[in-house]
Amino acid sequence: MMFRKYLSHALVILSSMFVVFFALDIRNPAMAWIDNRITKTLLIIFAISTMTLAINTLKGVRRIEHRQAERFTEQQRSAKTEPSGNLRNRHSTDVPQSQSRLQVRAYR
């Protein structure tokens, strides 16, 4: 998941750079960033689709992280309300309350 997150951020940055290069090439053709019209069209389509894919991936990653955080807080609440001897509803992914959020991600 971390690879997808970092790759998505890199793709957003790179595709934004190509959109800027495309705009510069239109505004100042003497710089000749991109010479072929077909290449320009394919480049802008690639940049926009990559940016869209990366943003959607980042939304999915955030949604997953949010759900994990909600589950963890829910498990903490249920652990506080349960008597200490009752372990029937505990799952194998339960983490002791003393661990921080970063340690929880490493634990799972």
N, C-alpha and C positions, 0 to 999 in steps of 0.2 A: 504494500500500500504506500509506503514511503517513496518507493521508486516512481509510482504513478503520480504522486503528488509533486515531486521535484521535476519530473519530466513535463508535467502539465504546465508548471510555472515557466519552465524553459521554452516550451512551445508558444505560450502566450507572448513572451518577450520577443522571440525570433519572428513570429508572424506579425507582430506589431512593427518590428523593424522593416519587414518586407512591404508592409502597407505604406510606411513612411517613404521607403525607396521608390515605390510606385508613384506616390504623390509627387515626390521631387522630380521624378523623370517626366511626369506630365507637365509640371510647372516650368522646368528648365531642361528642355531637350538637348541643349548644348553639352550638358554634363554626360549624357549618354550612359546612364546607369544600366539601362536595358535597351537593346537595339531592335529587337524583333517584336512585332505587334502580337503575334501568337504567343510568344513567351510572356509578354506582359499580361495577357488575358489569363493564361494558365497560372502564372505566379499569383495574381490577385485572387483567383478562385482557390488556389492552394492555401494562401495565407488566411483567408476568411474561414475556410472549412477547418483548418487546423486550430484557429483561435476558438471557433465554436466547440470543437471537440474537447479542447483543453479546458475550457470554462465549464462544460458539462461534467467532465471528469472531476474537476475540483469541487463542484457542487455535490457530486456523489460522495466524495471523500469526506467532505464536511458533514453531510447527512449521516454517514456511518459513524464518524467520531462523536457526533451529537447523541446518537442512539446509544453508543457505548457508555458515554458519560451518564445518560439518564438511567441506564440499567445499573450502573455502579452505584449511583445515589439511591436508587430504589432498593438495591441489595443492602446498602448500609442502613436505610430506614427499617427494612424488615429485620435485619440483624439486631437492631436496637430494641425493637418491640418484642422479639421472640425471647423466651427464656433461654438461658445459656445451655440447658440440657437438651433442648429440642432441636435435633439436627435433620429432621426428615425432609425439609424443603430446601436444604442447602445443596447447591450444585458444585461440581468439581471446579468451576471457574471462580468460585467465591474467593475474595481476597481479604485478608485481615484488614481491619479498619485503620491500623497504624501506618499502612503503606500509602505513599503519595500517588497522585494520578499518573505520573510518569512510570512509577514502578508497576502500576496496574497494567499499563500497555505492554511492558516487558514480560509480565507474568503470564499474560494470555498468549 
